[in-house]
Every structure is written in structure tokens, then in C-alpha cells.
């Protein structure tokens, strides 16, 4: 089993550095990304998924730069910040999240199309299932300072990537709201 971007086993995704995760010095965007990394780290067979994700990171890499597959990368790509009061002391942010699930199949010309279709189908299903869990957990509640925006998420597929054309990337995008930020937290 591989390690995540902090050197922790994927199956037991946890952040070891207490100073980094204490929440005192983290922006809400960092909290959102960490929460999402934890959710996508659950995409492994032991948790009932069909794919066995080897790496979950807070970046999106070119498929030729990925050492082990499948890999899921999670980034916050755009953020819109709006003041919510006349004095500009409370803000709300809307952030677009981009997720890339990169997969690799064999290069046998006879088996490649069938195996690619199977691997892509499995990962698309797993991403949709993971998103359903994220929607259920992070819909507006008092338990979290952010929520998933209740609108459709989108998936795009890019195949025949890499020098051997044996890799594919599924790009998933959705939006989150971060509520009631004070100016110091923006």
C-alpha cells in the first residue's frame, strides 16, 4: 500500500502533524481541502469501493508524473469571496473543487480497450459514490463551517494519455460554500 502526501498509509488516512491540523492556524480553505482528502482517501476496496486508490494528494499531476495508480488529486481551483455585511467584517466564500482520478491499464493492444473501459467505469462509479457520501455529510449543518453546494457535480473523461497511451484521467468538479468568515480568516 502506498502513502498519502504526508506519508501516512491511505487506508488509515490521518494527519500526523498536530500543529498543522490544530485548526488554529489553518484557513477554512485548508480545512475544506483536508476534509475532502480524507473523504477521497476512503476510495479503497476495503471500504467497499471497486477501485483501490493508491495515493490521495492535494495536487493534480500530469499522468506521466504519477508513480502509482490509481491516484486521486484534490485542489481548490477558484475562490470567490463576498462580504456579507456593510462593515465588511463577515464574508462568505464559494470555492470550486477539482478532483482528478488518474488510472492506468495494460498496454496489450488486444486487452487495452476492454481493460480501460472497465477501469474507467469502476472509478467513475466510485467517484459518484464518494460524492454522494460527501453531499450527505457536508450538506448545510451546524457540524461543519462549510458545505457542498447543492447543485450537480460534473465529470469529464480524458483517455489515451501518457507516452504509451495507457492512462486516463477523470476530472470531477463541484462547488463548496464556506460560511461566516471573519476578515482575519479570509
C-alpha positions in Angstrom: 0.0 0.0 0.0 1.3 3.5 -0.8 1.4 6.6 1.4 -0.6 9.8 1.0 1.1 13.2 0.6 2.0 13.3 4.3 3.5 9.8 4.4 0.5 8.1 6.0 -1.0 4.9 4.8 -4.0 5.5 2.6 -6.2 3.0 4.4 -5.7 4.8 7.7 -5.7 8.4 6.4 -4.7 10.6 9.3 -2.6 13.7 9.6 0.4 13.2 11.9 1.4 16.8 12.5 -0.7 18.3 15.3 0.5 21.8 14.6 -0.6 21.6 11.0 -4.0 20.2 11.8 -4.9 22.0 15.0 -7.3 24.3 13.1 -5.9 27.4 14.9 -3.7 28.5 12.1 -5.5 26.9 9.2 -7.7 28.8 6.8 -11.1 27.4 6.2 -10.0 26.6 2.6 -7.3 24.3 4.1 -9.8 22.7 6.4 -12.1 22.0 3.4 -9.2 20.5 1.4 -8.1 18.3 4.3 -11.7 17.1 4.8 -12.0 16.3 1.1 -8.7 14.5 1.1 -9.9 12.4 3.9 -13.2 11.6 2.1 -11.5 10.6 -1.2 -8.9 8.5 0.7 -11.8 6.2 1.6 -11.9 5.1 -2.1 -10.4 1.7 -1.5 -11.7 -1.8 -1.8 -11.6 -2.5 2.0 -14.3 0.2 2.3 -16.5 -1.4 -0.4 -15.3 0.6 -3.4 -14.4 -1.1 -6.7 -11.2 0.8 -7.2 -8.2 0.5 -4.9 -6.8 4.1 -4.8 -3.0 4.0 -4.1 -2.4 7.7 -3.5 -4.5 10.8 -2.5 -2.8 14.1 -2.7 -3.5 17.8 -2.5 -2.4 18.5 -6.1 -3.2 17.4 -9.6 -0.3 15.9 -11.5 0.2 15.1 -15.2 -0.3 11.3 -15.7 3.3 10.8 -16.8 4.4 12.2 -13.4 2.3 9.8 -11.2 4.4 7.0 -9.7 1.5 4.7 -8.7 -2.1 4.3 -9.9 -4.9 4.9 -9.2 -4.2 8.4 -7.8 -6.7 11.0 -6.7 -5.7 14.6 -6.6 -7.8 17.3 -4.9 -7.4 21.0 -5.4 -9.4 24.1 -4.8 -9.2 25.8 -8.1 -11.2 29.1 -7.8 -12.5 31.0 -4.9 -15.0 33.9 -4.9 -15.2 35.9 -1.6 -18.2 38.1 -0.9 -18.7 40.5 2.1 -22.0 39.7 3.9 -22.3 42.9 6.0 -22.0 46.6 5.3 -18.9 46.9 7.5 -17.1 44.1 5.6 -16.4 42.1 8.7 -18.2 38.9 7.7 -17.5 37.1 4.5 -18.8 34.1 2.5 -16.7 32.1 0.1 -17.7 29.9 -2.8 -14.9 27.6 -4.0 -14.7 25.3 -6.9 -13.1 22.0 -6.2 -11.3 20.0 -8.9 -10.6 16.3 -8.4 -8.5 14.2 -10.8 -8.6 10.4 -10.6 -5.8 9.0 -12.7 -5.8 5.4 -13.7 -3.5 3.1 -15.8 -4.2 -0.1 -17.6 -2.1 -2.6 -19.5 -0.7 -1.8 -23.0 -1.6 -5.1 -24.6 -3.4 -4.0 -27.8 -5.9 -6.8 -27.6 -6.9 -6.2 -24.0 -6.3 -2.4 -23.6 -9.7 -1.1 -24.7 -11.7 -3.6 -22.6 -9.5 -3.0 -19.5 -9.5 0.8 -19.9 -13.3 0.7 -20.2 -13.6 -1.4 -17.1 -11.1 0.7 -15.0 -12.8 4.0 -16.1 -16.3 2.6 -15.3 -15.2 1.5 -11.8 -13.5 4.8 -11.0 -16.5 6.8 -12.3 -18.8 4.8 -10.1 -16.5 5.1 -7.1 -16.2 8.9 -7.5 -20.0 9.2 -7.8 -20.5 7.1 -4.7 -17.9 9.1 -2.8 -19.6 12.4 -3.9 -22.9 11.0 -2.6 -21.3 10.5 0.8 -19.8 14.0 0.7 -23.2 15.5 -0.1 -24.7 13.6 2.8 -22.0 14.6 5.3 -21.3 18.1 4.2 -24.7 19.5 3.3 -25.7 22.6 5.4 -25.4 21.7 9.0 -24.0 23.2 12.2 -21.4 20.5 12.4 -19.3 22.0 9.7 -18.3 25.5 8.7 -18.6 24.6 5.1 -21.0 22.7 2.9 -21.2 21.3 -0.6 -23.3 23.5 -2.9 -26.4 21.6 -3.7 -26.1 21.5 -7.5 -24.9 18.9 -9.9 -21.3 17.9 -10.0 -19.6 17.2 -13.3 -17.3 14.6 -14.6 -15.1 14.6 -17.7 -13.0 11.8 -19.1 -9.7 12.0 -20.9 -8.3 8.7 -22.2 -5.2 7.6 -24.1 -2.9 9.7 -22.0 0.8 9.1 -21.4 3.6 8.0 -23.7 2.1 4.5 -24.1 -1.5 5.9 -24.1 -2.3 3.6 -21.2 -3.6 6.2 -18.8 -6.8 8.0 -18.3 -7.9 10.9 -16.1 -11.4 11.5 -14.8 -11.9 15.2 -13.8 -14.6 15.9 -11.3 -15.7 19.4 -10.3 -18.1 20.7 -7.7 -18.6 23.8 -5.5 -18.5 24.4 -1.8 -19.6 27.2 0.4 -17.6 28.5 3.4 -19.9 30.4 5.7 -19.4 33.3 8.2 -15.8 34.1 7.8 -14.3 36.9 9.8 -11.9 39.2 7.9 -8.9 37.5 9.6 -9.9 34.1 8.3 -10.3 35.1 4.6 
